[in-house]
């Protein structure tokens, strides 16, 4: 994994409930062996709305930076803690979320040779949210945040290379929200998405994703790895 990776992108959100549509989305990952610190932001360009997030993670097994042992494949297991603050200034409320989760990936070649190049991911966690509505007292809520994905690696040795995956995320906070369905099941499921990244060289790459819940979100970002990142 690279020591440093930055991203700068734009996102479009179609949500009939809120006025925002376009976002500037910067972010950075800092890694040292099995440790990772990450920060990201979503800043609306046509509304007074911003979402800030910081993460800290420890990887028990799997790929790390070059100062650690070399991993046999892309499988990993890590624990992550995060703090998110989403401010809806135009609508006079905000959400602050603290969470912890255990996440992992398994390269499916461990299960069968014909599955070589594919992987599955699973994550389980819990979040505590605080809602602030104007001058009203702070309201709390608990949120279960399981996440599942199936994907495949793209390319071979050298460049271009990357990965793509189909994702189900049960969380309902954020700009995507939970799925809107007819009948009594509406509001229970989370959101679905497609995510992909492709590196054209050791330094430059692209990240793209589309997600569907109560809103529809598309994002495209430029990735940059400075220095001698792999």
N, C-alpha and C positions, 0 to 999 in steps of 0.2 A: 504494500500500500504506500502511497506517496506521503511524504512528511507534511506537505501543505497542498491543499486544493481549494481554489476559489471558484465561485460561480457568479455570473451576473445575467439575469434574465428578465423576461416580461411574461406576465400572465393575464389571461382574459377570463373573467368570471361572469357568467350569466345567472343572476339570481333575482327573481321578481320581487323579493322582499326588501332589498337594499339598493341604494343608488350607485354604489361603486361598480366599475366594470374592468378597468385596467390597473395593473399593479407592476411596480418595479420590485424585483426579487433578487437581492444580493445575499451571499452566504460564504462561509469559510469553514474548512475542516483543518484542525491542527492535530497531528498524530505523533506520538513518541512511543515506539515499541507497541505495547498492548493498550495504551491509553489514547483517548480521543476527546478533544474539546471542539464543539461546533457552535456556530452562531448564524442566525439567518433572520431576515426581515421581509415582510410583505408591506409595501407602502403604496396605498391607493393614489393614482394620479388624477382622478376626477372626483375625489371625495376625501373628507378628513377621517381616514381609517388606517390603522397600522397594527400589524401583528409581529411581535418580537419573540424570538425563541433562542434559548441557550441549552446545550446538551453536554453531558459528561458521561463517558462510557469506558468500561474496562472489558477487554476481550480475553476470555479464558483460553480459548483455542481458536486457531485460524490465522489467516494472513495478517501480518503486522508490518511495521516499517523494517528497513534493511538492517537495523541494529539488533533485531530479534531473530529467532530461528525461522528457517524457511518452511512455509506450509506446503503440504503435499497437494492440496487442492483448495477450492474456494469455500469449503465448509467452515462454519464458525459458530461460536456461542459467546454472547456478551450480555452484560447488564448495563442498562442505561437509565440515567436520571435526567429529567428535563424540567425547565420552568418556562412557561409561555404567558405572555400578556398580550391580549387583543383588545384594542381600544376602538370602540365605535363612537367617536366624538360627535358626529352628526346626529346620532340616535340617542346620545346621552346615556350610554352604558358601557361597561367593560367586563372582561372575563380574564381572571388570572388562574392558571392551572399549574399544579405541581404533580409530577408523575414519576413512577419507576416501573421498568419493564424488563423482562428477560427475553432476548431475541436470539434466533439461531437460523442457520442455513445448512442443508445437507445436499451435497452433490449426489445425484441419484445414481451415478455409476457404482456407488457402494451397494445398491440393490440389484443392479443388473447391467451387463455390458452394453445392451442396446439402449440404455438410458444415458449413456455417456454424453456430456455436454449440457444436460438439463439439471435443474436444482429445484428444491422446495424450501420455503421459508415459513416459520411460525414464530409468533410473538405473543406473550401474555403479560398484561400489566394492569395497574390500577392508577387512577388519577383523582385528585381532590381539586374541585373547582370552587372559586369564589366569584359571585356575580355582584356587580355594583351598578345600581340603577339610580342615577342622579344622586340625591341626598338620602335615599332610603338606606336602611341598615343592610350590611353585607349578607348575602345569602349563599349557603354552601350546597355542594352536590358532589356525589361520587360517580365515577365513570369507569366502567370496565373497558379495556382497550386491546382486545385480541386482534391479531392481524395474520393473514395467510397469503401466500404468494406461490406461484409456479412460474418458472422462467427457464431461459436457455442462454448460454454464452454465445457470443457472436465472434466469428473470426478464429484465427489460430495464433501461432507465434508471430510476433511482429504486429504491424498496424496495417489497416484499421482493425480494432477489436473493441468489444463491449459486451453488453448484456441487455436482455429485454424480458419483462415479466408481466403477468396478470395478477392483480392485487385485489383482495377484499380487506377493508379496514373497518372495524366496528365503531370507531370513534365518531361522535356526532358534532364535535366542536370544530372550529375552523370555517373556512369559506365554503367547503364542500358540503358539510352537514351529513345527515342521514338520508337514506332513500325514501322518497315519497311513493307510496303504493296505495291502491284502492282498498277500502275495507279496514278491518280492525288491525291488520298487520302494518299499517303505515306508521312510520316513525321508529319502528323497532330495528330493522336492518341498518347497517352502516352504509358506506359507499364503496363503489367498485372503480378500478382504474387500470390503465396500461402505462407502464413506465419503461423507459429505455435510455441508455447512454452509449455513446460511441466515441472512442478516442481515435483521432486521425493521426496522432503523433504522440511522443512521450509527454508533450506539454499541453496540447490543445485537444478539446473534445466538445461534444454537444450533449445536453440532457433535454429530454422531452417527455412530457406526461399529459394524459387526459384523464379526468375523473368525473364521475357522475354520482350525485346524491340528491339533496334538495336543490343544489345548484350544479351547473356544468362548468368545469374549469379546464383550461388548456394552458400549458406553460412550455416555453422554450428558453434554454439558458446556455451560455457559453462557459465551458470549463477551462481552467488554466492551472497547471501544475508547475510552479517555478523551480529553478535549480535542477538538480540531478534526480528528480523523482522518477520511479520506474514507469 
